[in-house]
Amino acid sequence: MEIIISGKHTLVTRAMEDYARGKVEKLDKFFDGITKARVLLKVEDNRKIAELIFSVAKGSQIASFAEGTDMYAALDKAIRRMKENLKKHKAKLRKRHDPTAKVRIAERASGRSAEADTPADDGDDDTEPEDGEGEEGQK
């Protein structure tokens, strides 16, 4: 994974770059298809903002933004949000490629399950009574 760390209206120190690089590299365990990670650390009107944009397989991009009291706090918030976004993206891809997902989704929507399709044995048989007290005996 290629990691690009830059700053806008601020100087990115070596310590901050190492911190960001370490945090971003750990996110690789949540999604294998990350090809490029861009980290933009910026200051706007005394607000510290961290912006993460990940390029993933097939040209998709996943982004997260966060603002904090200092740059490290903003980066931590953005990392947490990116982690959740990566999990959502991975779940979406799994659901798209899972052939049984449509069946499970339809079952959830109708409130049914696979067990609901089988009739329950309540002891009531549809056979005629043995002692001749059926409909013919009631006349």
C-alpha positions in Angstrom: 0.0 0.0 0.0 1.3 3.4 -1.0 0.9 6.0 1.8 1.0 9.8 1.0 1.0 12.1 3.9 0.8 15.9 3.4 -0.2 19.1 5.2 -2.1 22.1 4.2 -1.4 25.3 6.1 0.6 23.3 8.6 4.0 21.7 8.8 3.9 17.9 9.1 6.6 16.9 11.6 8.5 13.6 11.3 6.8 12.4 14.6 3.3 13.2 13.2 4.2 11.5 9.9 5.4 8.4 11.7 2.3 8.4 13.9 -0.1 8.7 10.9 1.8 6.0 8.9 1.7 3.6 11.8 -2.1 4.1 12.2 -2.8 3.8 8.5 -0.8 0.6 8.1 -2.8 -1.0 10.9 -6.0 -0.5 8.9 -4.8 -2.9 6.2 -6.0 -5.8 8.4 -9.6 -4.7 8.0 -9.6 -4.6 4.2 -7.0 -6.3 1.9 -7.7 -4.3 -1.3 -6.3 -0.9 -0.2 -3.9 0.3 -3.0 -3.3 3.9 -1.9 -3.8 5.9 1.2 -3.7 9.7 1.2 -3.6 11.5 4.6 -4.1 15.3 4.5 -3.6 17.2 7.8 -4.8 20.8 7.6 -5.5 23.8 9.8 -8.4 26.1 9.0 -9.2 29.0 11.3 -7.6 27.2 14.3 -9.4 24.0 13.5 -7.3 20.9 13.2 -8.7 18.6 10.5 -7.5 15.1 9.4 -8.7 13.8 6.0 -8.2 10.2 4.9 -8.9 9.0 1.4 -8.2 5.4 0.5 -8.2 4.0 -3.0 -9.4 0.4 -3.1 -9.7 -2.2 -5.8 -11.7 -1.4 -8.9 -11.3 2.3 -8.6 -13.5 3.0 -5.5 -12.5 5.5 -2.9 -13.4 5.5 0.7 -13.0 8.7 2.7 -13.2 9.9 6.3 -12.8 13.3 7.8 -12.5 14.4 11.4 -11.8 17.6 13.4 -10.1 17.6 16.8 -8.5 19.7 19.5 -5.1 18.9 18.2 -3.8 17.1 15.1 -3.3 13.8 16.8 -6.9 13.7 18.2 -8.2 14.6 14.7 -6.2 11.8 13.2 -7.4 9.3 15.8 -11.1 10.2 15.1 -10.5 10.0 11.3 -8.8 6.6 11.7 -11.8 5.3 13.8 -14.2 6.5 11.1 -12.2 5.0 8.4 -12.1 1.6 10.2 -15.9 1.6 10.3 -16.1 2.7 6.6 -13.8 -0.2 5.6 -15.9 -2.7 7.6 -19.1 -1.4 5.9 -17.4 -1.6 2.4 -16.3 -5.1 3.1 -19.7 -6.2 4.2 -21.3 -4.6 1.2 -18.9 -6.5 -1.1 -19.6 -9.8 0.7 -23.4 -9.3 0.5 -23.1 -8.5 -3.3 -21.2 -11.8 -3.9 -23.1 -14.0 -1.5 -25.7 -16.0 -3.5 -27.8 -16.7 -0.4 -27.9 -13.1 0.7 -31.1 -12.3 -1.3 -32.9 -15.2 0.3 -31.9 -14.1 3.8 -32.8 -10.5 3.1 -36.3 -11.5 1.8 -36.8 -13.8 4.8 -35.9 -11.0 7.2 -38.2 -8.5 5.4 -41.2 -10.9 5.5 -40.4 -11.9 9.1 -40.1 -15.5 8.2 -37.3 -18.0 8.7 -36.5 -21.3 7.2 -38.1 -23.0 10.2 -41.3 -21.1 9.6 -41.8 -22.9 6.2 -42.1 -26.3 7.9 -45.5 -27.0 9.5 -45.4 -27.5 13.2 -46.6 -30.8 14.7 -49.4 -29.8 17.0 -50.8 -33.3 17.3 -53.8 -32.4 15.1 -54.0 -34.8 12.2 -56.1 -34.2 9.1 -57.3 -37.8 9.1 -60.9 -38.8 10.0 -61.5 -39.8 13.6 -61.3 -43.5 14.3 -64.5 -43.9 16.3 -66.8 -42.7 13.5 -67.7 -39.3 15.0 -66.8 -37.5 11.8 -69.0 -35.2 9.8 -71.2 -38.2 8.7 -71.9 -39.2 12.3 -73.2 -35.7 13.2 -76.3 -35.9 10.9 
